[in-house]
Amino acid sequence: MGAFYINSIDKFLMDSTQEVIGQLTYKSGLAGFHQQVHKQTLSWAEEI
């Protein structure tokens, strides 16, 4: 499985949490994960 978000550290630090979560959510949907669990989104936000 490929990465749902990839960026350099410098660009990652410039991205907002919402931008990163948006990419994670969008790309996970493209990968077939159509039932995004809200707890997963909250976990990503906490980790970012």
mmCIF file of the N, C-alpha and C atoms, coordinates in Angstrom:
data_MODEL
# 
_entry.id   MODEL 
# 
loop_
_atom_site.group_PDB 
_atom_site.id 
_atom_site.type_symbol 
_atom_site.label_atom_id 
_atom_site.label_alt_id 
_atom_site.label_comp_id 
_atom_site.label_asym_id 
_atom_site.label_entity_id 
_atom_site.label_seq_id 
_atom_site.pdbx_PDB_ins_code 
_atom_site.Cartn_x 
_atom_site.Cartn_y 
_atom_site.Cartn_z 
_atom_site.occupancy 
_atom_site.B_iso_or_equiv 
_atom_site.pdbx_formal_charge 
_atom_site.auth_seq_id 
_atom_site.auth_comp_id 
_atom_site.auth_asym_id 
_atom_site.auth_atom_id 
_atom_site.pdbx_PDB_model_num 
ATOM 1   N N  . MET A 1 1  ? 0.855   -1.171 0.000  1.00 0.00 ? 1  MET A N  1 
ATOM 2   C CA . MET A 1 1  ? 0.000   0.000  0.000  1.00 0.00 ? 1  MET A CA 1 
ATOM 3   C C  . MET A 1 1  ? 0.900   1.233  0.000  1.00 0.00 ? 1  MET A C  1 
ATOM 4   N N  . GLY A 1 2  ? 0.572   2.183  -0.823 1.00 0.00 ? 2  GLY A N  1 
ATOM 5   C CA . GLY A 1 2  ? 1.342   3.417  -0.894 1.00 0.00 ? 2  GLY A CA 1 
ATOM 6   C C  . GLY A 1 2  ? 0.974   4.382  0.210  1.00 0.00 ? 2  GLY A C  1 
ATOM 7   N N  . ALA A 1 3  ? 1.719   5.453  0.263  1.00 0.00 ? 3  ALA A N  1 
ATOM 8   C CA . ALA A 1 3  ? 1.472   6.484  1.273  1.00 0.00 ? 3  ALA A CA 1 
ATOM 9   C C  . ALA A 1 3  ? 0.284   7.346  0.864  1.00 0.00 ? 3  ALA A C  1 
ATOM 10  N N  . PHE A 1 4  ? -0.494  7.747  1.829  1.00 0.00 ? 4  PHE A N  1 
ATOM 11  C CA . PHE A 1 4  ? -1.614  8.647  1.560  1.00 0.00 ? 4  PHE A CA 1 
ATOM 12  C C  . PHE A 1 4  ? -1.171  10.105 1.647  1.00 0.00 ? 4  PHE A C  1 
ATOM 13  N N  . TYR A 1 5  ? -0.040  10.356 2.251  1.00 0.00 ? 5  TYR A N  1 
ATOM 14  C CA . TYR A 1 5  ? 0.523   11.712 2.335  1.00 0.00 ? 5  TYR A CA 1 
ATOM 15  C C  . TYR A 1 5  ? 2.028   11.573 2.257  1.00 0.00 ? 5  TYR A C  1 
ATOM 16  N N  . ILE A 1 6  ? 2.630   12.359 1.390  1.00 0.00 ? 6  ILE A N  1 
ATOM 17  C CA . ILE A 1 6  ? 4.080   12.368 1.290  1.00 0.00 ? 6  ILE A CA 1 
ATOM 18  C C  . ILE A 1 6  ? 4.524   13.798 0.994  1.00 0.00 ? 6  ILE A C  1 
ATOM 19  N N  . ASN A 1 7  ? 5.555   14.225 1.681  1.00 0.00 ? 7  ASN A N  1 
ATOM 20  C CA . ASN A 1 7  ? 6.073   15.574 1.508  1.00 0.00 ? 7  ASN A CA 1 
ATOM 21  C C  . ASN A 1 7  ? 7.433   15.658 2.192  1.00 0.00 ? 7  ASN A C  1 
ATOM 22  N N  . SER A 1 8  ? 8.200   16.690 1.863  1.00 0.00 ? 8  SER A N  1 
ATOM 23  C CA . SER A 1 8  ? 9.450   16.912 2.583  1.00 0.00 ? 8  SER A CA 1 
ATOM 24  C C  . SER A 1 8  ? 9.108   17.439 3.974  1.00 0.00 ? 8  SER A C  1 
ATOM 25  N N  . ILE A 1 9  ? 10.045  17.366 4.879  1.00 0.00 ? 9  ILE A N  1 
ATOM 26  C CA . ILE A 1 9  ? 9.798   17.860 6.244  1.00 0.00 ? 9  ILE A CA 1 
ATOM 27  C C  . ILE A 1 9  ? 9.489   19.350 6.220  1.00 0.00 ? 9  ILE A C  1 
ATOM 28  N N  . ASP A 1 10 ? 10.243  20.111 5.429  1.00 0.00 ? 10 ASP A N  1 
ATOM 29  C CA . ASP A 1 10 ? 10.007  21.559 5.351  1.00 0.00 ? 10 ASP A CA 1 
ATOM 30  C C  . ASP A 1 10 ? 8.590   21.876 4.889  1.00 0.00 ? 10 ASP A C  1 
ATOM 31  N N  . LYS A 1 11 ? 8.134   21.188 3.852  1.00 0.00 ? 11 LYS A N  1 
ATOM 32  C CA . LYS A 1 11 ? 6.787   21.444 3.336  1.00 0.00 ? 11 LYS A CA 1 
ATOM 33  C C  . LYS A 1 11 ? 5.721   20.912 4.285  1.00 0.00 ? 11 LYS A C  1 
ATOM 34  N N  . PHE A 1 12 ? 6.000   19.770 4.953  1.00 0.00 ? 12 PHE A N  1 
ATOM 35  C CA . PHE A 1 12 ? 5.066   19.247 5.951  1.00 0.00 ? 12 PHE A CA 1 
ATOM 36  C C  . PHE A 1 12 ? 4.847   20.276 7.057  1.00 0.00 ? 12 PHE A C  1 
ATOM 37  N N  . LEU A 1 13 ? 5.915   20.897 7.509  1.00 0.00 ? 13 LEU A N  1 
ATOM 38  C CA . LEU A 1 13 ? 5.802   21.882 8.582  1.00 0.00 ? 13 LEU A CA 1 
ATOM 39  C C  . LEU A 1 13 ? 5.040   23.126 8.142  1.00 0.00 ? 13 LEU A C  1 
ATOM 40  N N  . MET A 1 14 ? 5.013   23.408 6.845  1.00 0.00 ? 14 MET A N  1 
ATOM 41  C CA . MET A 1 14 ? 4.276   24.569 6.335  1.00 0.00 ? 14 MET A CA 1 
ATOM 42  C C  . MET A 1 14 ? 2.806   24.240 6.077  1.00 0.00 ? 14 MET A C  1 
ATOM 43  N N  . ASP A 1 15 ? 2.476   22.960 5.877  1.00 0.00 ? 15 ASP A N  1 
ATOM 44  C CA . ASP A 1 15 ? 1.086   22.561 5.650  1.00 0.00 ? 15 ASP A CA 1 
ATOM 45  C C  . ASP A 1 15 ? 0.287   22.665 6.937  1.00 0.00 ? 15 ASP A C  1 
ATOM 46  N N  . SER A 1 16 ? -0.949  23.082 6.815  1.00 0.00 ? 16 SER A N  1 
ATOM 47  C CA . SER A 1 16 ? -1.820  23.099 7.991  1.00 0.00 ? 16 SER A CA 1 
ATOM 48  C C  . SER A 1 16 ? -2.289  21.673 8.285  1.00 0.00 ? 16 SER A C  1 
ATOM 49  N N  . THR A 1 17 ? -2.731  21.464 9.499  1.00 0.00 ? 17 THR A N  1 
ATOM 50  C CA . THR A 1 17 ? -3.277  20.159 9.881  1.00 0.00 ? 17 THR A CA 1 
ATOM 51  C C  . THR A 1 17 ? -4.432  19.793 8.962  1.00 0.00 ? 17 THR A C  1 
ATOM 52  N N  . GLN A 1 18 ? -5.276  20.762 8.617  1.00 0.00 ? 18 GLN A N  1 
ATOM 53  C CA . GLN A 1 18 ? -6.420  20.500 7.762  1.00 0.00 ? 18 GLN A CA 1 
ATOM 54  C C  . GLN A 1 18 ? -5.979  20.067 6.362  1.00 0.00 ? 18 GLN A C  1 
ATOM 55  N N  . GLU A 1 19 ? -4.902  20.643 5.847  1.00 0.00 ? 19 GLU A N  1 
ATOM 56  C CA . GLU A 1 19 ? -4.402  20.241 4.529  1.00 0.00 ? 19 GLU A CA 1 
ATOM 57  C C  . GLU A 1 19 ? -3.920  18.794 4.549  1.00 0.00 ? 19 GLU A C  1 
ATOM 58  N N  . VAL A 1 20 ? -3.184  18.433 5.582  1.00 0.00 ? 20 VAL A N  1 
ATOM 59  C CA . VAL A 1 20 ? -2.662  17.072 5.691  1.00 0.00 ? 20 VAL A CA 1 
ATOM 60  C C  . VAL A 1 20 ? -3.811  16.082 5.841  1.00 0.00 ? 20 VAL A C  1 
ATOM 61  N N  . ILE A 1 21 ? -4.759  16.364 6.728  1.00 0.00 ? 21 ILE A N  1 
ATOM 62  C CA . ILE A 1 21 ? -5.902  15.478 6.929  1.00 0.00 ? 21 ILE A CA 1 
ATOM 63  C C  . ILE A 1 21 ? -6.732  15.380 5.645  1.00 0.00 ? 21 ILE A C  1 
ATOM 64  N N  . GLY A 1 22 ? -6.867  16.490 4.937  1.00 0.00 ? 22 GLY A N  1 
ATOM 65  C CA . GLY A 1 22 ? -7.592  16.469 3.674  1.00 0.00 ? 22 GLY A CA 1 
ATOM 66  C C  . GLY A 1 22 ? -6.959  15.506 2.687  1.00 0.00 ? 22 GLY A C  1 
ATOM 67  N N  . GLN A 1 23 ? -5.648  15.542 2.560  1.00 0.00 ? 23 GLN A N  1 
ATOM 68  C CA . GLN A 1 23 ? -4.956  14.629 1.651  1.00 0.00 ? 23 GLN A CA 1 
ATOM 69  C C  . GLN A 1 23 ? -5.077  13.187 2.125  1.00 0.00 ? 23 GLN A C  1 
ATOM 70  N N  . LEU A 1 24 ? -4.923  12.965 3.424  1.00 0.00 ? 24 LEU A N  1 
ATOM 71  C CA . LEU A 1 24 ? -5.045  11.612 3.968  1.00 0.00 ? 24 LEU A CA 1 
ATOM 72  C C  . LEU A 1 24 ? -6.433  11.036 3.699  1.00 0.00 ? 24 LEU A C  1 
ATOM 73  N N  . THR A 1 25 ? -7.448  11.831 3.966  1.00 0.00 ? 25 THR A N  1 
ATOM 74  C CA . THR A 1 25 ? -8.824  11.378 3.784  1.00 0.00 ? 25 THR A CA 1 
ATOM 75  C C  . THR A 1 25 ? -9.138  11.131 2.315  1.00 0.00 ? 25 THR A C  1 
ATOM 76  N N  . TYR A 1 26 ? -8.756  12.072 1.455  1.00 0.00 ? 26 TYR A N  1 
ATOM 77  C CA . TYR A 1 26 ? -9.019  11.957 0.022  1.00 0.00 ? 26 TYR A CA 1 
ATOM 78  C C  . TYR A 1 26 ? -8.329  10.725 -0.563 1.00 0.00 ? 26 TYR A C  1 
ATOM 79  N N  . LYS A 1 27 ? -7.055  10.573 -0.274 1.00 0.00 ? 27 LYS A N  1 
ATOM 80  C CA . LYS A 1 27 ? -6.298  9.473  -0.868 1.00 0.00 ? 27 LYS A CA 1 
ATOM 81  C C  . LYS A 1 27 ? -6.686  8.115  -0.275 1.00 0.00 ? 27 LYS A C  1 
ATOM 82  N N  . SER A 1 28 ? -7.095  8.086  0.981  1.00 0.00 ? 28 SER A N  1 
ATOM 83  C CA . SER A 1 28 ? -7.567  6.815  1.527  1.00 0.00 ? 28 SER A CA 1 
ATOM 84  C C  . SER A 1 28 ? -8.883  6.415  0.860  1.00 0.00 ? 28 SER A C  1 
ATOM 85  N N  . GLY A 1 29 ? -9.713  7.407  0.512  1.00 0.00 ? 29 GLY A N  1 
ATOM 86  C CA . GLY A 1 29 ? -10.937 7.123  -0.227 1.00 0.00 ? 29 GLY A CA 1 
ATOM 87  C C  . GLY A 1 29 ? -10.646 6.571  -1.613 1.00 0.00 ? 29 GLY A C  1 
ATOM 88  N N  . LEU A 1 30 ? -9.659  7.145  -2.290 1.00 0.00 ? 30 LEU A N  1 
ATOM 89  C CA . LEU A 1 30 ? -9.266  6.645  -3.603 1.00 0.00 ? 30 LEU A CA 1 
ATOM 90  C C  . LEU A 1 30 ? -8.732  5.214  -3.526 1.00 0.00 ? 30 LEU A C  1 
ATOM 91  N N  . ALA A 1 31 ? -8.141  4.875  -2.396 1.00 0.00 ? 31 ALA A N  1 
ATOM 92  C CA . ALA A 1 31 ? -7.579  3.541  -2.209 1.00 0.00 ? 31 ALA A CA 1 
ATOM 93  C C  . ALA A 1 31 ? -8.640  2.506  -1.833 1.00 0.00 ? 31 ALA A C  1 
ATOM 94  N N  . GLY A 1 32 ? -9.884  2.948  -1.685 1.00 0.00 ? 32 GLY A N  1 
ATOM 95  C CA . GLY A 1 32 ? -10.956 2.003  -1.415 1.00 0.00 ? 32 GLY A CA 1 
ATOM 96  C C  . GLY A 1 32 ? -11.461 1.989  0.013  1.00 0.00 ? 32 GLY A C  1 
ATOM 97  N N  . PHE A 1 33 ? -10.918 2.850  0.847  1.00 0.00 ? 33 PHE A N  1 
ATOM 98  C CA . PHE A 1 33 ? -11.390 2.925  2.232  1.00 0.00 ? 33 PHE A CA 1 
ATOM 99  C C  . PHE A 1 33 ? -12.534 3.936  2.280  1.00 0.00 ? 33 PHE A C  1 
ATOM 100 N N  . HIS A 1 34 ? -13.728 3.476  1.907  1.00 0.00 ? 34 HIS A N  1 
ATOM 101 C CA . HIS A 1 34 ? -14.859 4.390  1.746  1.00 0.00 ? 34 HIS A CA 1 
ATOM 102 C C  . HIS A 1 34 ? -15.570 4.703  3.046  1.00 0.00 ? 34 HIS A C  1 
ATOM 103 N N  . GLN A 1 35 ? -15.366 3.919  4.060  1.00 0.00 ? 35 GLN A N  1 
ATOM 104 C CA . GLN A 1 35 ? -16.005 4.193  5.343  1.00 0.00 ? 35 GLN A CA 1 
ATOM 105 C C  . GLN A 1 35 ? -14.946 4.713  6.307  1.00 0.00 ? 35 GLN A C  1 
ATOM 106 N N  . GLN A 1 36 ? -14.665 5.996  6.196  1.00 0.00 ? 36 GLN A N  1 
ATOM 107 C CA . GLN A 1 36 ? -13.684 6.635  7.068  1.00 0.00 ? 36 GLN A CA 1 
ATOM 108 C C  . GLN A 1 36 ? -14.273 6.751  8.466  1.00 0.00 ? 36 GLN A C  1 
ATOM 109 N N  . VAL A 1 37 ? -13.638 6.152  9.415  1.00 0.00 ? 37 VAL A N  1 
ATOM 110 C CA . VAL A 1 37 ? -14.093 6.214  10.799 1.00 0.00 ? 37 VAL A CA 1 
ATOM 111 C C  . VAL A 1 37 ? -13.630 7.540  11.400 1.00 0.00 ? 37 VAL A C  1 
ATOM 112 N N  . HIS A 1 38 ? -14.554 8.237  12.041 1.00 0.00 ? 38 HIS A N  1 
ATOM 113 C CA . HIS A 1 38 ? -14.246 9.550  12.606 1.00 0.00 ? 38 HIS A CA 1 
ATOM 114 C C  . HIS A 1 38 ? -13.078 9.486  13.595 1.00 0.00 ? 38 HIS A C  1 
ATOM 115 N N  . LYS A 1 39 ? -12.977 8.383  14.333 1.00 0.00 ? 39 LYS A N  1 
ATOM 116 C CA . LYS A 1 39 ? -11.880 8.230  15.289 1.00 0.00 ? 39 LYS A CA 1 
ATOM 117 C C  . LYS A 1 39 ? -10.531 8.269  14.573 1.00 0.00 ? 39 LYS A C  1 
ATOM 118 N N  . GLN A 1 40 ? -10.462 7.742  13.354 1.00 0.00 ? 40 GLN A N  1 
ATOM 119 C CA . GLN A 1 40 ? -9.211  7.759  12.594 1.00 0.00 ? 40 GLN A CA 1 
ATOM 120 C C  . GLN A 1 40 ? -8.827  9.190  12.241 1.00 0.00 ? 40 GLN A C  1 
ATOM 121 N N  . THR A 1 41 ? -9.786  9.987  11.801 1.00 0.00 ? 41 THR A N  1 
ATOM 122 C CA . THR A 1 41 ? -9.512  11.383 11.460 1.00 0.00 ? 41 THR A CA 1 
ATOM 123 C C  . THR A 1 41 ? -9.019  12.137 12.693 1.00 0.00 ? 41 THR A C  1 
ATOM 124 N N  . LEU A 1 42 ? -9.654  11.914 13.821 1.00 0.00 ? 42 LEU A N  1 
ATOM 125 C CA . LEU A 1 42 ? -9.228  12.573 15.060 1.00 0.00 ? 42 LEU A CA 1 
ATOM 126 C C  . LEU A 1 42 ? -7.818  12.117 15.463 1.00 0.00 ? 42 LEU A C  1 
ATOM 127 N N  . SER A 1 43 ? -7.518  10.854 15.248 1.00 0.00 ? 43 SER A N  1 
ATOM 128 C CA . SER A 1 43 ? -6.181  10.343 15.558 1.00 0.00 ? 43 SER A CA 1 
ATOM 129 C C  . SER A 1 43 ? -5.131  10.993 14.685 1.00 0.00 ? 43 SER A C  1 
ATOM 130 N N  . TRP A 1 44 ? -5.438  11.138 13.378 1.00 0.00 ? 44 TRP A N  1 
ATOM 131 C CA . TRP A 1 44 ? -4.491  11.812 12.493 1.00 0.00 ? 44 TRP A CA 1 
ATOM 132 C C  . TRP A 1 44 ? -4.247  13.243 12.967 1.00 0.00 ? 44 TRP A C  1 
ATOM 133 N N  . ALA A 1 45 ? -5.311  13.968 13.325 1.00 0.00 ? 45 ALA A N  1 
ATOM 134 C CA . ALA A 1 45 ? -5.171  15.343 13.782 1.00 0.00 ? 45 ALA A CA 1 
ATOM 135 C C  . ALA A 1 45 ? -4.291  15.423 15.027 1.00 0.00 ? 45 ALA A C  1 
ATOM 136 N N  . GLU A 1 46 ? -4.474  14.481 15.938 1.00 0.00 ? 46 GLU A N  1 
ATOM 137 C CA . GLU A 1 46 ? -3.682  14.473 17.160 1.00 0.00 ? 46 GLU A CA 1 
ATOM 138 C C  . GLU A 1 46 ? -2.204  14.200 16.864 1.00 0.00 ? 46 GLU A C  1 
ATOM 139 N N  . GLU A 1 47 ? -1.947  13.267 15.950 1.00 0.00 ? 47 GLU A N  1 
ATOM 140 C CA . GLU A 1 47 ? -0.570  12.914 15.613 1.00 0.00 ? 47 GLU A CA 1 
ATOM 141 C C  . GLU A 1 47 ? 0.148   14.030 14.855 1.00 0.00 ? 47 GLU A C  1 
ATOM 142 N N  . ILE A 1 48 ? -0.583  14.737 13.994 1.00 0.00 ? 48 ILE A N  1 
ATOM 143 C CA . ILE A 1 48 ? 0.009   15.815 13.202 1.00 0.00 ? 48 ILE A CA 1 
ATOM 144 C C  . ILE A 1 48 ? 0.353   16.956 14.128 1.00 0.00 ? 48 ILE A C  1 
# 
